[in-house]
Every structure is written in C-alpha cells, then in structure tokens.
Amino acid sequence: MNIDEKKLKQSVRLFLEAIGENPDREGLKETPDRIVRLWKEFKSYEDFNMTIFEDIGNYDEMVVVRDINFYSLCEHHLLPFFGKAHIAYIPDGKVCGLSKLVRVVNKFSYRPQVQERLTAEIAEYLEKELNPKGVAVVLEAIHLCMAMRGVKNPSSYTVTSKLTGVFKECEKTRNEFLNLINSNKSL
C-alpha cells in the first residue's frame, strides 16, 4: 500500500485547523511533511528478506528472543501503545536470523493496530515462514488511550499471547518459555 502524500498533508492541515490550531505557525508548519516522513518510515518496515538457514544439524531446542521493544498505534484512537515482545520457536529443520524476529515485530506493529491482532500476526507469520514445531509470542504493552484519556490509568499494562504447536499442547514446554521470559537475568 502506497502513501498518498498530498492527501496525507492536506488531512494533517485540516486536522490541525479542526482542533483550533494554526497550521502555518512556526512549530506546526512542517508537521504535515513530518507526518509523511513518519508514515514512509513505518511502511519501509513491511518488506524485508526473511533469512532462513536450513543446515542446522539436529538442533530442535527452543530459540527465544525476549524484550524486543515495539511501538504501534491504537487503531481506535490513533494513540501509541508500546512495550516488549517475547518470541520463541522450536525449529523443525530450519532457523531464521535472530534480527529477523525483531523485523517481524516491526513489520506488523508500525501501523494502526490492536494488540491482540498484532500478537497473532507475528505468530502466524513465523508459523508460515519457518514451519516450526511451535511458536510462542507474548506482548506486554502500555496503551496511551488508557493512560492519558478515558480511565486515565497509566500504571496498567496489557499482556497478550499466542501459542501454537508444542507451546500450546505441552505444559512443560509452555512453562519453560514463560520461565525464560520472566527471569531477571541480563547480560
């Protein structure tokens, strides 16, 4: 999906006018251009090459990348939500480059979104690309639509999960994953 720069700039100007701002004042006159650059940057995360390695020997243990920072926009209020993603999968003959797990999170988070769908999209994409024995995704996020408006509860966060394969079927595997992402070990 391409961005209609002209329409986006016009929309931002109209929005600023609608909320009583002067879009030509010093602090706002470049805002439409900034918004276009922001969305172009977001769109750039959608396409990347999923580097997959198939010569991994007989490695079939859990691969976990935790504490992946992510940022998204609540599609209901266009306010940010952000937090940490934790991803695991158990290979079945192939692995991906570790940085690709971060790229998968970015691919789906940089757009208007709901956390529940974001969690599922990440897991489903990894299932499709890697065909592993299972995938586990947990997202923990603070939603500004809850923190700064409405209930005004800045101390709460939302946790969502999507488990497939052995993570869903085997309690021992699921618990191992949860223990790994909840440990306080750091490098």
TORSE-570125 format. One record per residue (C-alpha): residue number from 0; x, y, z. Coordinates in steps of 0.05 Angstrom, whole numbers, plus 5000, padded with zeros to 4 digits. Example, Ala and Ser with C-alpha at 12.3 -4.5 7.8 and 13.67 -1.06 7.14 Angstrom:
@pos->0, u->5246, v->4910, w->5156
@pos->1, u->5273, v->4979, w->5143
This chain:
@pos->0, u->5000, v->5000, w->5000
@pos->1, u->5029, v->5067, w->4979
@pos->2, u->5021, v->5132, w->5016
@pos->3, u->4983, v->5189, w->4982
@pos->4, u->5029, v->5245, w->5005
@pos->5, u->4986, v->5301, w->4980
@pos->6, u->4923, v->5275, w->5014
@pos->7, u->4960, v->5260, w->5079
@pos->8, u->4989, v->5330, w->5082
@pos->9, u->4920, v->5360, w->5069
@pos->10, u->4890, v->5316, w->5122
@pos->11, u->4941, v->5337, w->5174
@pos->12, u->4929, v->5410, w->5159
@pos->13, u->4854, v->5400, w->5164
@pos->14, u->4862, v->5363, w->5230
@pos->15, u->4904, v->5419, w->5259
@pos->16, u->4853, v->5471, w->5237
@pos->17, u->4795, v->5429, w->5264
@pos->18, u->4826, v->5427, w->5334
@pos->19, u->4836, v->5503, w->5333
@pos->20, u->4909, v->5505, w->5315
@pos->21, u->4943, v->5548, w->5262
@pos->22, u->4979, v->5500, w->5215
@pos->23, u->5022, v->5558, w->5190
@pos->24, u->5052, v->5576, w->5257
@pos->25, u->5126, v->5562, w->5268
@pos->26, u->5120, v->5497, w->5308
@pos->27, u->5067, v->5466, w->5262
@pos->28, u->5083, v->5490, w->5192
@pos->29, u->5129, v->5430, w->5178
@pos->30, u->5084, v->5380, w->5214
@pos->31, u->5049, v->5354, w->5151
@pos->32, u->5116, v->5338, w->5120
@pos->33, u->5140, v->5305, w->5184
@pos->34, u->5078, v->5261, w->5185
@pos->35, u->5090, v->5239, w->5113
@pos->36, u->5163, v->5221, w->5131
@pos->37, u->5139, v->5183, w->5192
@pos->38, u->5090, v->5140, w->5153
@pos->39, u->5141, v->5128, w->5098
@pos->40, u->5188, v->5102, w->5151
@pos->41, u->5134, v->5058, w->5181
@pos->42, u->5118, v->5030, w->5112
@pos->43, u->5192, v->5014, w->5100
@pos->44, u->5189, v->4961, w->5155
@pos->45, u->5138, v->4920, w->5118
@pos->46, u->5186, v->4889, w->5067
@pos->47, u->5248, v->4851, w->5085
@pos->48, u->5281, v->4785, w->5068
@pos->49, u->5267, v->4730, w->5118
@pos->50, u->5337, v->4699, w->5123
@pos->51, u->5328, v->4625, w->5136
@pos->52, u->5382, v->4574, w->5149
@pos->53, u->5366, v->4501, w->5136
@pos->54, u->5433, v->4469, w->5152
@pos->55, u->5425, v->4469, w->5227
@pos->56, u->5442, v->4397, w->5243
@pos->57, u->5393, v->4366, w->5290
@pos->58, u->5380, v->4428, w->5333
@pos->59, u->5310, v->4424, w->5359
@pos->60, u->5311, v->4464, w->5424
@pos->61, u->5276, v->4529, w->5438
@pos->62, u->5301, v->4594, w->5407
@pos->63, u->5279, v->4654, w->5448
@pos->64, u->5288, v->4729, w->5436
@pos->65, u->5258, v->4769, w->5492
@pos->66, u->5249, v->4843, w->5509
@pos->67, u->5241, v->4866, w->5437
@pos->68, u->5218, v->4938, w->5440
@pos->69, u->5158, v->4954, w->5397
@pos->70, u->5114, v->5014, w->5382
@pos->71, u->5046, v->5016, w->5350
@pos->72, u->4984, v->5059, w->5344
@pos->73, u->4917, v->5040, w->5374
@pos->74, u->4871, v->5037, w->5314
@pos->75, u->4812, v->5062, w->5356
@pos->76, u->4844, v->5128, w->5380
@pos->77, u->4908, v->5134, w->5339
@pos->78, u->4947, v->5139, w->5404
@pos->79, u->5011, v->5100, w->5415
@pos->80, u->5017, v->5034, w->5452
@pos->81, u->5086, v->5006, w->5464
@pos->82, u->5123, v->4954, w->5504
@pos->83, u->5162, v->4889, w->5499
@pos->84, u->5153, v->4829, w->5454
@pos->85, u->5179, v->4760, w->5473
@pos->86, u->5183, v->4708, w->5418
@pos->87, u->5203, v->4634, w->5418
@pos->88, u->5200, v->4578, w->5368
@pos->89, u->5224, v->4507, w->5365
@pos->90, u->5258, v->4493, w->5298
@pos->91, u->5240, v->4435, w->5254
@pos->92, u->5298, v->4435, w->5206
@pos->93, u->5308, v->4510, w->5197
@pos->94, u->5321, v->4573, w->5236
@pos->95, u->5318, v->4647, w->5218
@pos->96, u->5368, v->4702, w->5231
@pos->97, u->5355, v->4728, w->5301
@pos->98, u->5348, v->4800, w->5278
@pos->99, u->5291, v->4777, w->5233
@pos->100, u->5248, v->4765, w->5295
@pos->101, u->5255, v->4839, w->5311
@pos->102, u->5238, v->4856, w->5238
@pos->103, u->5175, v->4813, w->5241
@pos->104, u->5152, v->4851, w->5303
@pos->105, u->5165, v->4918, w->5267
@pos->106, u->5131, v->4893, w->5203
@pos->107, u->5064, v->4885, w->5239
@pos->108, u->5069, v->4939, w->5293
@pos->109, u->5083, v->5001, w->5252
@pos->110, u->5011, v->5012, w->5231
@pos->111, u->4943, v->5025, w->5264
@pos->112, u->4933, v->4961, w->5303
@pos->113, u->4903, v->4926, w->5363
@pos->114, u->4950, v->4887, w->5408
@pos->115, u->4910, v->4822, w->5402
@pos->116, u->4916, v->4822, w->5326
@pos->117, u->4989, v->4843, w->5329
@pos->118, u->5006, v->4783, w->5373
@pos->119, u->4970, v->4735, w->5327
@pos->120, u->5000, v->4764, w->5263
@pos->121, u->5071, v->4756, w->5290
@pos->122, u->5059, v->4683, w->5310
@pos->123, u->5023, v->4665, w->5245
@pos->124, u->5077, v->4696, w->5202
@pos->125, u->5131, v->4656, w->5238
@pos->126, u->5090, v->4593, w->5232
@pos->127, u->5083, v->4603, w->5157
@pos->128, u->5156, v->4622, w->5144
@pos->129, u->5191, v->4572, w->5189
@pos->130, u->5142, v->4514, w->5196
@pos->131, u->5169, v->4501, w->5266
@pos->132, u->5146, v->4452, w->5319
@pos->133, u->5114, v->4512, w->5354
@pos->134, u->5114, v->4587, w->5364
@pos->135, u->5102, v->4628, w->5426
@pos->136, u->5091, v->4703, w->5426
@pos->137, u->5077, v->4746, w->5487
@pos->138, u->5068, v->4822, w->5483
@pos->139, u->5066, v->4868, w->5543
@pos->140, u->5045, v->4940, w->5529
@pos->141, u->5024, v->5006, w->5557
@pos->142, u->4967, v->5038, w->5519
@pos->143, u->4964, v->5114, w->5519
@pos->144, u->4890, v->5110, w->5502
@pos->145, u->4881, v->5082, w->5573
@pos->146, u->4936, v->5122, w->5607
@pos->147, u->4922, v->5193, w->5583
@pos->148, u->4848, v->5192, w->5567
@pos->149, u->4786, v->5153, w->5588
@pos->150, u->4801, v->5116, w->5652
@pos->151, u->4869, v->5152, w->5659
@pos->152, u->4904, v->5092, w->5687
@pos->153, u->4978, v->5099, w->5670
@pos->154, u->5003, v->5042, w->5713
@pos->155, u->4966, v->4985, w->5679
@pos->156, u->4993, v->4945, w->5621
@pos->157, u->4962, v->4894, w->5575
@pos->158, u->4991, v->4825, w->5563
@pos->159, u->4971, v->4783, w->5503
@pos->160, u->4996, v->4715, w->5479
@pos->161, u->4991, v->4669, w->5420
@pos->162, u->5016, v->4597, w->5426
@pos->163, u->5020, v->4545, w->5372
@pos->164, u->5043, v->4473, w->5366
@pos->165, u->5082, v->4445, w->5425
@pos->166, u->5076, v->4511, w->5463
@pos->167, u->5001, v->4502, w->5464
@pos->168, u->5000, v->4426, w->5471
@pos->169, u->5055, v->4414, w->5522
@pos->170, u->5051, v->4447, w->5591
@pos->171, u->5125, v->4433, w->5605
@pos->172, u->5148, v->4470, w->5541
@pos->173, u->5100, v->4528, w->5554
@pos->174, u->5126, v->4535, w->5626
@pos->175, u->5198, v->4533, w->5602
@pos->176, u->5183, v->4591, w->5555
@pos->177, u->5147, v->4631, w->5609
@pos->178, u->5204, v->4619, w->5658
@pos->179, u->5255, v->4643, w->5607
@pos->180, u->5218, v->4707, w->5591
@pos->181, u->5204, v->4722, w->5664
@pos->182, u->5273, v->4711, w->5691
@pos->183, u->5313, v->4772, w->5712
@pos->184, u->5377, v->4750, w->5680
@pos->185, u->5413, v->4802, w->5639
@pos->186, u->5480, v->4804, w->5603
